[in-house]
Amino acid sequence: VAGVCVWFSIQCVLPFQHLLYPGDVDWTEEGSRFTWRMMLTDKTSALGLFAVDRETKRVTPIDPTRFLTSWQLEYLGRDPDLLVQFSQFLAEEFRQTEHREVAIHAQVFCSLDGRRPQLLVDPKIDLGRQTRRLGPQPWIVPLSEPLLDSPWDQPPDDTWGKMLELPDSGPVN
């Protein structure tokens, strides 16, 4: 009986975990696991991934379609946690196949519920070195774009692609 009560309590409390995180859970995706918050929003993204050689500072654009299906890629650009996991994979892939230590940076522009696109994560952060944790992630850029009277309806093609730029070869975090 005690086990059933504990299980029932967890099922009642867990869906409200998003209240423990600052900001808009639909933007950050933090606290959205095991909750009832699916299919409440429309989130579109454009993604650019870059490897920066720690020694030479050479910037190499990464084509994620070499590793991911289009369906996986769609989710990658919307979920910062998935982006970290994939960045860690890429850093290890460079280490194994090219014998290079690289920093993985991402420029991700997202549009949430018809807002104008804005950066989702800090492009200066090496996502390959970030660790997953329960608390809020400081490298997720807070949502600042307001809801518009008429939705932003530009598809993420050439228009959004112009926003993506190669990172400079400054210090690697």
N, CA and C atoms as an extended XYZ file, in Angstrom:
519
Properties=species:S:1:pos:R:3:atomname:S:1:resname:S:1:resid:I:1 pbc="F F F"
N         0.830       -1.195        0.000 N   VAL     1
C         0.000        0.000        0.000 CA  VAL     1
C         0.876        1.261        0.000 C   VAL     1
N         1.959        1.236        0.782 N   ALA     2
C         2.849        2.403        0.842 CA  ALA     2
C         3.474        2.664       -0.528 C   ALA     2
N         3.843        1.590       -1.232 N   GLY     3
C         4.439        1.734       -2.562 CA  GLY     3
C         3.481        2.383       -3.546 C   GLY     3
N         2.217        1.994       -3.476 N   VAL     4
C         1.204        2.571       -4.360 CA  VAL     4
C         1.009        4.050       -4.039 C   VAL     4
N         1.028        4.395       -2.763 N   CYS     5
C         0.879        5.803       -2.362 CA  CYS     5
C         2.055        6.644       -2.862 C   CYS     5
N         3.278        6.107       -2.748 N   VAL     6
C         4.457        6.827       -3.239 CA  VAL     6
C         4.361        6.998       -4.756 C   VAL     6
N         4.030        5.924       -5.466 N   TRP     7
C         3.909        5.984       -6.921 CA  TRP     7
C         2.852        7.012       -7.326 C   TRP     7
N         1.701        6.987       -6.666 N   PHE     8
C         0.616        7.917       -6.970 CA  PHE     8
C         1.049        9.362       -6.694 C   PHE     8
N         1.760        9.583       -5.597 N   SER     9
C         2.234       10.934       -5.255 CA  SER     9
C         3.190       11.465       -6.320 C   SER     9
N         4.103       10.602       -6.772 N   ILE    10
C         5.049       11.014       -7.814 CA  ILE    10
C         4.305       11.381       -9.092 C   ILE    10
N         3.308       10.585       -9.450 N   GLN    11
C         2.537       10.847      -10.665 CA  GLN    11
C         1.769       12.168      -10.579 C   GLN    11
N         1.407       12.573       -9.384 N   CYS    12
C         0.669       13.834       -9.206 CA  CYS    12
C         1.589       15.052       -9.167 C   CYS    12
N         2.809       14.886       -8.636 N   VAL    13
C         3.721       16.015       -8.452 CA  VAL    13
C         4.614       16.250       -9.672 C   VAL    13
N         5.109       15.194      -10.289 N   LEU    14
C         6.074       15.309      -11.384 CA  LEU    14
C         5.617       16.209      -12.536 C   LEU    14
N         4.360       16.189      -12.938 N   PRO    15
C         3.948       17.067      -14.042 CA  PRO    15
C         4.074       18.564      -13.751 C   PRO    15
N         4.293       18.938      -12.508 N   PHE    16
C         4.403       20.353      -12.155 CA  PHE    16
C         5.845       20.796      -11.940 C   PHE    16
N         6.821       19.939      -12.321 N   GLN    17
C         8.229       20.271      -12.116 CA  GLN    17
C         8.653       21.522      -12.881 C   GLN    17
N         7.965       21.852      -13.971 N   HIS    18
C         8.344       23.033      -14.751 CA  HIS    18
C         8.236       24.317      -13.936 C   HIS    18
N         7.472       24.298      -12.861 N   LEU    19
C         7.326       25.488      -12.017 CA  LEU    19
C         8.604       25.798      -11.242 C   LEU    19
N         9.539       24.851      -11.184 N   LEU    20
C        10.797       25.047      -10.468 CA  LEU    20
C        11.848       25.765      -11.314 C   LEU    20
N        11.579       25.961      -12.601 N   TYR    21
C        12.555       26.565      -13.507 CA  TYR    21
C        12.122       27.973      -13.888 C   TYR    21
N        13.097       28.903      -13.986 N   PRO    22
C        12.748       30.264      -14.413 CA  PRO    22
C        12.473       30.303      -15.915 C   PRO    22
N        11.757       31.304      -16.342 N   GLY    23
C        11.516       31.493      -17.770 CA  GLY    23
C        10.370       30.650      -18.293 C   GLY    23
N        10.230       30.687      -19.591 N   ASP    24
C         9.144       30.000      -20.282 CA  ASP    24
C         9.566       28.569      -20.592 C   ASP    24
N         8.906       27.598      -19.986 N   VAL    25
C         9.258       26.190      -20.182 CA  VAL    25
C         9.110       25.776      -21.643 C   VAL    25
N         8.226       26.397      -22.365 N   ASP    26
C         8.063       26.069      -23.779 CA  ASP    26
C         9.276       26.525      -24.593 C   ASP    26
N         9.983       27.519      -24.107 N   TRP    27
C        11.183       28.010      -24.770 CA  TRP    27
C        12.410       27.182      -24.375 C   TRP    27
N        12.631       27.015      -23.082 N   THR    28
C        13.848       26.354      -22.599 CA  THR    28
C        13.751       24.838      -22.615 C   THR    28
N        12.544       24.295      -22.602 N   GLU    29
C        12.278       22.855      -22.510 CA  GLU    29
C        12.704       22.275      -21.163 C   GLU    29
N        13.177       23.118      -20.238 N   GLU    30
C        13.599       22.635      -18.921 CA  GLU    30
C        12.365       22.330      -18.085 C   GLU    30
N        12.369       21.192      -17.457 N   GLY    31
C        11.237       20.795      -16.637 CA  GLY    31
C        10.051       20.297      -17.435 C   GLY    31
N        10.258       19.986      -18.708 N   SER    32
C         9.122       19.528      -19.518 CA  SER    32
C         9.050       18.010      -19.629 C   SER    32
N        10.066       17.301      -19.146 N   ARG    33
C        10.044       15.836      -19.207 CA  ARG    33
C         9.009       15.287      -18.222 C   ARG    33
N         8.308       14.264      -18.633 N   PHE    34
C         7.310       13.584      -17.802 CA  PHE    34
C         6.189       14.522      -17.352 C   PHE    34
N         5.847       15.478      -18.199 N   THR    35
C         4.747       16.391      -17.874 CA  THR    35
C         3.666       16.260      -18.941 C   THR    35
N         2.616       16.995      -18.758 N   TRP    36
C         1.484       16.948      -19.688 CA  TRP    36
C         1.568       18.083      -20.699 C   TRP    36
N         2.773       18.561      -20.987 N   ARG    37
C         2.940       19.761      -21.802 CA  ARG    37
C         3.282       19.446      -23.247 C   ARG    37
N         2.733       18.442      -23.826 N   MET    38
C         3.081       18.141      -25.213 CA  MET    38
C         2.103       18.791      -26.179 C   MET    38
N         2.637       19.179      -27.312 N   MET    39
C         1.860       19.734      -28.418 CA  MET    39
C         1.056       20.978      -28.035 C   MET    39
N         1.613       21.774      -27.127 N   LEU    40
C         0.950       23.020      -26.743 CA  LEU    40
C         1.455       24.215      -27.549 C   LEU    40
N         2.611       24.058      -28.178 N   THR    41
C         3.234       25.192      -28.855 CA  THR    41
C         3.693       24.822      -30.259 C   THR    41
N         4.063       25.853      -31.002 N   ASP    42
C         4.661       25.678      -32.319 CA  ASP    42
C         6.052       26.299      -32.257 C   ASP    42
N         7.076       25.478      -32.428 N   LYS    43
C         8.455       25.949      -32.326 CA  LYS    43
C         9.204       25.533      -33.587 C   LYS    43
N         9.749       26.521      -34.299 N   THR    44
C        10.484       26.293      -35.533 CA  THR    44
C        11.910       26.782      -35.337 C   THR    44
N        12.875       26.099      -35.956 N   SER    45
C        14.264       26.497      -35.724 CA  SER    45
C        15.113       26.414      -36.982 C   SER    45
N        16.218       27.156      -36.960 N   ALA    46
C        17.292       27.071      -37.951 CA  ALA    46
C        18.575       26.870      -37.158 C   ALA    46
N        19.382       25.909      -37.596 N   LEU    47
C        20.517       25.463      -36.797 CA  LEU    47
C        21.808       25.498      -37.598 C   LEU    47
N        22.862       26.011      -36.991 N   GLY    48
C        24.209       25.947      -37.552 CA  GLY    48
C        25.143       25.412      -36.488 C   GLY    48
N        25.898       24.353      -36.804 N   LEU    49
C        26.853       23.756      -35.869 CA  LEU    49
C        28.264       23.949      -36.399 C   LEU    49
N        29.207       24.228      -35.482 N   PHE    50
C        30.580       24.507      -35.866 CA  PHE    50
C        31.542       23.846      -34.893 C   PHE    50
N        32.615       23.290      -35.432 N   ALA    51
C        33.701       22.756      -34.614 CA  ALA    51
C        34.854       23.748      -34.697 C   ALA    51
N        35.381       24.149      -33.542 N   VAL    52
C        36.521       25.058      -33.497 CA  VAL    52
C        37.693       24.276      -32.917 C   VAL    52
N        38.735       24.091      -33.725 N   ASP    53
C        39.917       23.359      -33.282 CA  ASP    53
C        40.557       24.121      -32.128 C   ASP    53
N        40.776       23.447      -31.018 N   ARG    54
C        41.321       24.113      -29.831 CA  ARG    54
C        42.760       24.578      -30.041 C   ARG    54
N        43.483       23.917      -30.924 N   GLU    55
C        44.883       24.269      -31.146 CA  GLU    55
C        45.036       25.346      -32.212 C   GLU    55
N        44.447       25.129      -33.371 N   THR    56
C        44.633       26.047      -34.502 CA  THR    56
C        43.567       27.134      -34.581 C   THR    56
N        42.470       26.952      -33.867 N   LYS    57
C        41.315       27.870      -33.879 CA  LYS    57
C        40.570       27.845      -35.212 C   LYS    57
N        40.861       26.857      -36.062 N   ARG    58
C        40.173       26.736      -37.349 CA  ARG    58
C        38.712       26.350      -37.125 C   ARG    58
N        37.805       27.025      -37.823 N   VAL    59
C        36.369       26.785      -37.696 CA  VAL    59
C        35.915       25.877      -38.838 C   VAL    59
N        35.230       24.790      -38.469 N   THR    60
C        34.715       23.850      -39.458 CA  THR    60
C        33.204       23.741      -39.315 C   THR    60
N        32.433       24.127      -40.331 N   PRO    61
C        30.979       23.912      -40.259 CA  PRO    61
C        30.692       22.407      -40.225 C   PRO    61
N        29.675       22.022      -39.483 N   ILE    62
C        29.298       20.613      -39.352 CA  ILE    62
C        27.952       20.406      -40.020 C   ILE    62
N        27.870       19.373      -40.837 N   ASP    63
C        26.611       19.000      -41.471 CA  ASP    63
C        25.946       17.921      -40.617 C   ASP    63
N        24.934       18.279      -39.817 N   PRO    64
C        24.315       17.287      -38.930 CA  PRO    64
C        23.551       16.195      -39.671 C   PRO    64
N        23.233       16.416      -40.959 N   THR    65
C        22.495       15.385      -41.701 CA  THR    65
C        23.357       14.153      -41.963 C   THR    65
N        24.660       14.255      -41.726 N   ARG    66
C        25.526       13.075      -41.827 CA  ARG    66
C        25.236       12.083      -40.702 C   ARG    66
N        24.654       12.570      -39.615 N   PHE    67
C        24.448       11.741      -38.433 CA  PHE    67
C        22.982       11.559      -38.060 C   PHE    67
N        22.128       12.484      -38.483 N   LEU    68
C        20.743       12.505      -38.017 CA  LEU    68
C        19.755       12.470      -39.179 C   LEU    68
N        18.589       11.919      -38.906 N   THR    69
C        17.500       11.968      -39.878 CA  THR    69
C        16.865       13.355      -39.827 C   THR    69
N        16.040       13.675      -40.798 N   SER    70
C        15.383       14.991      -40.801 CA  SER    70
C        14.468       15.147      -39.589 C   SER    70
N        13.846       14.063      -39.158 N   TRP    71
C        12.973       14.110      -37.984 CA  TRP    71
C        13.785       14.407      -36.724 C   TRP    71
N        14.947       13.758      -36.568 N   GLN    72
C        15.809       14.011      -35.415 CA  GLN    72
C        16.346       15.436      -35.449 C   GLN    72
N        16.699       15.893      -36.630 N   LEU    73
C        17.240       17.237      -36.789 CA  LEU    73
C        16.217       18.301      -36.409 C   LEU    73
N        14.969       18.046      -36.722 N   GLU    74
C        13.898       18.982      -36.363 CA  GLU    74
C        13.823       19.166      -34.846 C   GLU    74
N        13.930       18.084      -34.104 N   TYR    75
C        13.874       18.164      -32.645 CA  TYR    75
C        15.158       18.734      -32.054 C   TYR    75
N        16.287       18.465      -32.684 N   LEU    76
C        17.578       18.942      -32.190 CA  LEU    76
C        17.605       20.462      -32.085 C   LEU    76
N        17.065       21.146      -33.072 N   GLY    77
C        17.087       22.600      -33.082 CA  GLY    77
C        16.127       23.252      -32.110 C   GLY    77
N        15.267       22.464      -31.495 N   ARG    78
C        14.278       23.032      -30.572 CA  ARG    78
C        14.560       22.711      -29.112 C   ARG    78
N        15.406       21.716      -28.853 N   ASP    79
C        15.606       21.225      -27.490 CA  ASP    79
C        17.068       21.375      -27.072 C   ASP    79
N        17.373       22.316      -26.172 N   PRO    80
C        18.759       22.530      -25.752 CA  PRO    80
C        19.421       21.283      -25.155 C   PRO    80
N        18.670       20.455      -24.456 N   ASP    81
C        19.236       19.246      -23.863 CA  ASP    81
C        19.712       18.278      -24.951 C   ASP    81
N        18.924       18.116      -25.995 N   LEU    82
C        19.336       17.266      -27.114 CA  LEU    82
C        20.551       17.855      -27.826 C   LEU    82
N        20.603       19.169      -27.900 N   LEU    83
C        21.727       19.846      -28.539 CA  LEU    83
C        23.033       19.559      -27.796 C   LEU    83
N        22.982       19.549      -26.472 N   VAL    84
C        24.172       19.227      -25.677 CA  VAL    84
C        24.585       17.777      -25.901 C   VAL    84
N        23.628       16.873      -25.886 N   GLN    85
C        23.959       15.465      -26.110 CA  GLN    85
C        24.609       15.268      -27.479 C   GLN    85
N        24.062       15.889      -28.500 N   PHE    86
C        24.619       15.741      -29.841 CA  PHE    86
C        25.994       16.408      -29.931 C   PHE    86
N        26.179       17.543      -29.275 N   SER    87
C        27.473       18.230      -29.278 CA  SER    87
C        28.542       17.382      -28.598 C   SER    87
N        28.184       16.707      -27.521 N   GLN    88
C        29.130       15.810      -26.859 CA  GLN    88
C        29.505       14.657      -27.786 C   GLN    88
N        28.529       14.129      -28.506 N   PHE    89
C        28.797       13.080      -29.486 CA  PHE    89
C        29.754       13.586      -30.564 C   PHE    89
N        29.503       14.804      -31.082 N   LEU    90
C        30.354       15.359      -32.133 CA  LEU    90
C        31.786       15.571      -31.649 C   LEU    90
N        31.948       16.097      -30.439 N   ALA    91
C        33.291       16.308      -29.892 CA  ALA    91
C        34.043       14.982      -29.799 C   ALA    91
N        33.355       13.942      -29.353 N   GLU    92
C        33.971       12.611      -29.265 CA  GLU    92
C        34.267       12.062      -30.661 C   GLU    92
N        33.389       12.310      -31.599 N   GLU    93
C        33.590       11.858      -32.982 CA  GLU    93
C        34.851       12.492      -33.578 C   GLU    93
N        35.048       13.794      -33.361 N   PHE    94
C        36.266       14.459      -33.836 CA  PHE    94
C        37.495       13.871      -33.143 C   PHE    94
N        37.381       13.606      -31.856 N   ARG    95
C        38.498       13.041      -31.098 CA  ARG    95
C        38.881       11.666      -31.650 C   ARG    95
N        37.872       10.843      -31.948 N   GLN    96
C        38.114        9.474      -32.405 CA  GLN    96
C        38.576        9.414      -33.864 C   GLN    96
N        37.911       10.154      -34.746 N   THR    97
C        38.179        9.999      -36.182 CA  THR    97
C        39.261       10.937      -36.713 C   THR    97
N        39.342       12.136      -36.162 N   GLU    98
C        40.306       13.106      -36.683 CA  GLU    98
C        41.423       13.411      -35.704 C   GLU    98
N        41.354       12.825      -34.514 N   HIS    99
C        42.385       13.007      -33.478 CA  HIS    99
C        42.618       14.486      -33.184 C   HIS    99
N        41.496       15.212      -33.087 N   ARG   100
C        41.554       16.640      -32.776 CA  ARG   100
C        40.634       16.935      -31.606 C   ARG   100
N        41.065       17.868      -30.769 N   GLU   101
C        40.214       18.382      -29.702 CA  GLU   101
C        39.503       19.613      -30.248 C   GLU   101
N        38.184       19.576      -30.225 N   VAL   102
C        37.413       20.692      -30.768 CA  VAL   102
C        36.376       21.169      -29.758 C   VAL   102
N        36.020       22.429      -29.901 N   ALA   103
C        34.881       23.002      -29.182 CA  ALA   103
C        33.707       22.985      -30.156 C   ALA   103
N        32.544       22.600      -29.670 N   ILE   104
C        31.350       22.569      -30.520 CA  ILE   104
C        30.467       23.763      -30.157 C   ILE   104
N        30.233       24.602      -31.142 N   HIS   105
C        29.392       25.784      -30.954 CA  HIS   105
C        28.174       25.663      -31.859 C   HIS   105
N        27.083       26.276      -31.430 N   ALA   106
C        25.849       26.224      -32.212 CA  ALA   106
C        25.234       27.612      -32.290 C   ALA   106
N        24.700       27.909      -33.447 N   GLN   107
C        23.851       29.083      -33.604 CA  GLN   107
C        22.472       28.547      -33.943 C   GLN   107
N        21.576       28.693      -32.989 N   VAL   108
C        20.223       28.172      -33.151 CA  VAL   108
C        19.251       29.334      -33.010 C   VAL   108
N        18.501       29.579      -34.065 N   PHE   109
C        17.450       30.585      -34.027 CA  PHE   109
C        16.121       29.863      -33.982 C   PHE   109
N        15.283       30.241      -33.019 N   CYS   110
C        13.971       29.607      -32.868 CA  CYS   110
C        12.874       30.653      -32.901 C   CYS   110
N        11.744       30.212      -33.404 N   SER   111
C        10.524       31.002      -33.372 CA  SER   111
C         9.511       30.209      -32.555 C   SER   111
N         9.003       30.806      -31.491 N   LEU   112
C         8.031       30.143      -30.624 CA  LEU   112
C         6.662       30.784      -30.802 C   LEU   112
N         5.706       30.006      -31.228 N   ASP   113
C         4.317       30.454      -31.367 CA  ASP   113
C         4.176       31.725      -32.200 C   ASP   113
N         4.884       31.786      -33.325 N   GLY   114
C         4.747       32.913      -34.237 CA  GLY   114
C         5.576       34.127      -33.896 C   GLY   114
N         6.442       34.046      -32.887 N   ARG   115
C         7.329       35.166      -32.578 CA  ARG   115
C         8.428       35.246      -33.637 C   ARG   115
N         9.073       36.423      -33.712 N   ARG   116
C        10.251       36.537      -34.572 CA  ARG   116
C        11.331       35.617      -34.006 C   ARG   116
N        12.166       35.029      -34.852 N   PRO   117
C        13.208       34.127      -34.357 CA  PRO   117
C        14.254       34.863      -33.523 C   PRO   117
N        14.776       34.173      -32.522 N   GLN   118
C        15.856       34.703      -31.703 CA  GLN   118
C        16.777       33.546      -31.325 C   GLN   118
N        17.958       33.879      -30.832 N   LEU   119
C        18.902       32.847      -30.411 CA  LEU   119
C        18.316       32.017      -29.275 C   LEU   119
N        18.509       30.717      -29.350 N   LEU   120
C        18.064       29.812      -28.290 CA  LEU   120
C        19.176       29.555      -27.285 C   LEU   120
N        20.410       29.384      -27.779 N   VAL   121
C        21.548       29.121      -26.890 CA  VAL   121
C        22.662       30.120      -27.191 C   VAL   121
N        23.521       30.346      -26.210 N   ASP   122
C        24.648       31.258      -26.357 CA  ASP   122
C        25.652       30.653      -27.343 C   ASP   122
N        25.904       31.301      -28.486 N   PRO   123
C        26.794       30.719      -29.492 CA  PRO   123
C        28.265       30.703      -29.080 C   PRO   123
N        28.626       31.390      -27.991 N   LYS   124
C        30.017       31.416      -27.543 CA  LYS   124
C        30.364       30.231      -26.640 C   LYS   124
N        29.360       29.481      -26.218 N   ILE   125
C        29.567       28.375      -25.281 CA  ILE   125
C        29.915       27.093      -26.030 C   ILE   125
N        30.907       26.367      -25.511 N   ASP   126
C        31.257       25.049      -26.043 CA  ASP   126
C        30.237       24.055      -25.504 C   ASP   126
N        29.282       23.691      -26.331 N   LEU   127
C        28.214       22.791      -25.893 CA  LEU   127
C        28.719       21.375      -25.653 C   LEU   127
N        29.833       21.013      -26.260 N   GLY   128
C        30.405       19.691      -26.050 CA  GLY   128
C        30.946       19.491      -24.650 C   GLY   128
N        31.192       20.573      -23.931 N   ARG   129
C        31.718       20.492      -22.564 CA  ARG   129
C        30.662       20.754      -21.494 C   ARG   129
N        29.447       20.996      -21.903 N   GLN   130
C        28.390       21.246      -20.924 CA  GLN   130
C        27.921       19.922      -20.333 C   GLN   130
N        27.502       19.976      -19.088 N   THR   131
C        26.989       18.773      -18.436 CA  THR   131
C        25.494       18.928      -18.212 C   THR   131
N        24.820       17.820      -18.239 N   ARG   132
C        23.385       17.836      -17.964 CA  ARG   132
C        23.204       17.908      -16.455 C   ARG   132
N        22.270       18.730      -16.034 N   ARG   133
C        21.991       18.864      -14.608 CA  ARG   133
C        20.521       19.181      -14.415 C   ARG   133
N        20.083       19.074      -13.188 N   LEU   134
C        18.669       19.309      -12.901 CA  LEU   134
C        18.306       20.789      -12.886 C   LEU   134
N        19.234       21.651      -12.526 N   GLY   135
C        18.940       23.074      -12.430 CA  GLY   135
C        18.893       23.752      -13.783 C   GLY   135
N        18.562       25.041      -13.792 N   PRO   136
C        18.505       25.796      -15.046 CA  PRO   136
C        19.888       25.901      -15.692 C   PRO   136
N        19.914       25.886      -17.000 N   GLN   137
C        21.168       25.985      -17.753 CA  GLN   137
C        21.431       27.455      -18.082 C   GLN   137
N        22.574       28.007      -17.648 N   PRO   138
C        22.840       29.436      -17.876 CA  PRO   138
C        23.117       29.790      -19.334 C   PRO   138
N        23.415       28.814      -20.171 N   TRP   139
C        23.745       29.083      -21.575 CA  TRP   139
C        22.505       29.128      -22.468 C   TRP   139
N        21.322       28.861      -21.922 N   ILE   140
C        20.086       29.028      -22.696 CA  ILE   140
C        19.701       30.506      -22.636 C   ILE   140
N        19.534       31.116      -23.795 N   VAL   141
C        19.193       32.538      -23.873 CA  VAL   141
C        17.720       32.702      -23.503 C   VAL   141
N        17.405       33.591      -22.547 N   PRO   142
C        15.996       33.785      -22.172 CA  PRO   142
C        15.160       34.296      -23.349 C   PRO   142
N        13.919       33.897      -23.375 N   LEU   143
C        12.990       34.353      -24.412 CA  LEU   143
C        12.731       35.841      -24.223 C   LEU   143
N        12.996       36.622      -25.269 N   SER   144
C        12.777       38.065      -25.171 CA  SER   144
C        11.828       38.586      -26.246 C   SER   144
N        11.597       37.800      -27.275 N   GLU   145
C        10.709       38.237      -28.355 CA  GLU   145
C         9.252       38.183      -27.897 C   GLU   145
N         8.515       39.284      -28.050 N   PRO   146
C         7.101       39.276      -27.658 CA  PRO   146
C         6.241       38.570      -28.708 C   PRO   146
N         5.076       38.144      -28.283 N   LEU   147
C         4.099       37.608      -29.234 CA  LEU   147
C         3.654       38.738      -30.151 C   LEU   147
N         3.526       38.456      -31.415 N   LEU   148
C         3.133       39.470      -32.391 CA  LEU   148
C         1.632       39.412      -32.641 C   LEU   148
N         1.073       40.538      -33.110 N   ASP   149
C        -0.344       40.550      -33.481 CA  ASP   149
C        -0.599       39.607      -34.647 C   ASP   149
N         0.302       39.645      -35.624 N   SER   150
C         0.219       38.680      -36.723 CA  SER   150
C         1.495       37.841      -36.675 C   SER   150
N         1.374       36.534      -36.804 N   PRO   151
C         2.530       35.660      -36.603 CA  PRO   151
C         3.619       35.837      -37.654 C   PRO   151
N         4.855       35.626      -37.220 N   TRP   152
C         6.006       35.576      -38.115 CA  TRP   152
C         5.831       34.319      -38.948 C   TRP   152
N         5.753       34.470      -40.264 N   ASP   153
C         5.466       33.295      -41.087 CA  ASP   153
C         6.551       33.022      -42.124 C   ASP   153
N         7.757       33.499      -41.864 N   GLN   154
C         8.867       33.228      -42.769 CA  GLN   154
C         9.378       31.812      -42.505 C   GLN   154
N         9.401       30.944      -43.507 N   PRO   155
C         9.941       29.600      -43.278 CA  PRO   155
C        11.454       29.666      -43.056 C   PRO   155
N        12.003       28.727      -42.275 N   PRO   156
C        13.450       28.768      -41.993 CA  PRO   156
C        14.279       28.294      -43.184 C   PRO   156
N        14.333       29.103      -44.223 N   ASP   157
C        15.126       28.752      -45.403 CA  ASP   157
C        16.201       29.816      -45.589 C   ASP   157
N        16.220       30.475      -46.729 N   ASP   158
C        17.235       31.491      -46.996 CA  ASP   158
C        17.143       32.665      -46.028 C   ASP   158
N        15.944       33.061      -45.648 N   THR   159
C        15.769       34.205      -44.755 CA  THR   159
C        16.477       33.961      -43.430 C   THR   159
N        16.234       32.804      -42.831 N   TRP   160
C        16.852       32.479      -41.551 CA  TRP   160
C        18.323       32.154      -41.728 C   TRP   160
N        18.668       31.526      -42.848 N   GLY   161
C        20.055       31.145      -43.093 CA  GLY   161
C        20.995       32.333      -43.094 C   GLY   161
N        20.488       33.503      -43.451 N   LYS   162
C        21.313       34.708      -43.440 CA  LYS   162
C        21.673       35.127      -42.021 C   LYS   162
N        20.927       34.656      -41.033 N   MET   163
C        21.233       34.985      -39.644 CA  MET   163
C        22.402       34.157      -39.119 C   MET   163
N        22.632       32.981      -39.717 N   LEU   164
C        23.698       32.100      -39.255 CA  LEU   164
C        25.038       32.592      -39.778 C   LEU   164
N        25.991       32.738      -38.880 N   GLU   165
C        27.320       33.192      -39.259 CA  GLU   165
C        28.349       32.282      -38.612 C   GLU   165
N        29.510       32.189      -39.255 N   LEU   166
C        30.598       31.443      -38.638 CA  LEU   166
C        31.057       32.186      -37.395 C   LEU   166
N        31.328       31.465      -36.303 N   PRO   167
C        31.840       32.148      -35.116 CA  PRO   167
C        33.241       32.687      -35.392 C   PRO   167
N        33.612       33.762      -34.696 N   ASP   168
C        34.963       34.278      -34.882 CA  ASP   168
C        35.954       33.305      -34.251 C   ASP   168
N        37.213       33.481      -34.546 N   SER   169
C        38.221       32.556      -34.030 CA  SER   169
C        38.832       33.090      -32.742 C   SER   169
N        38.010       33.739      -31.928 N   GLY   170
C        38.457       34.255      -30.640 CA  GLY   170
C        38.648       33.133      -29.638 C   GLY   170
N        38.695       33.468      -28.358 N   PRO   171
C        38.941       32.449      -27.340 CA  PRO   171
C        37.871       31.366      -27.353 C   PRO   171
N        38.289       30.149      -27.163 N   VAL   172
C        37.382       29.008      -27.147 CA  VAL   172
C        37.052       28.682      -25.703 C   VAL   172
N        35.750       28.689      -25.360 N   ASN   173
C        35.322       28.381      -23.984 CA  ASN   173
C        35.319       26.900      -23.738 C   ASN   173
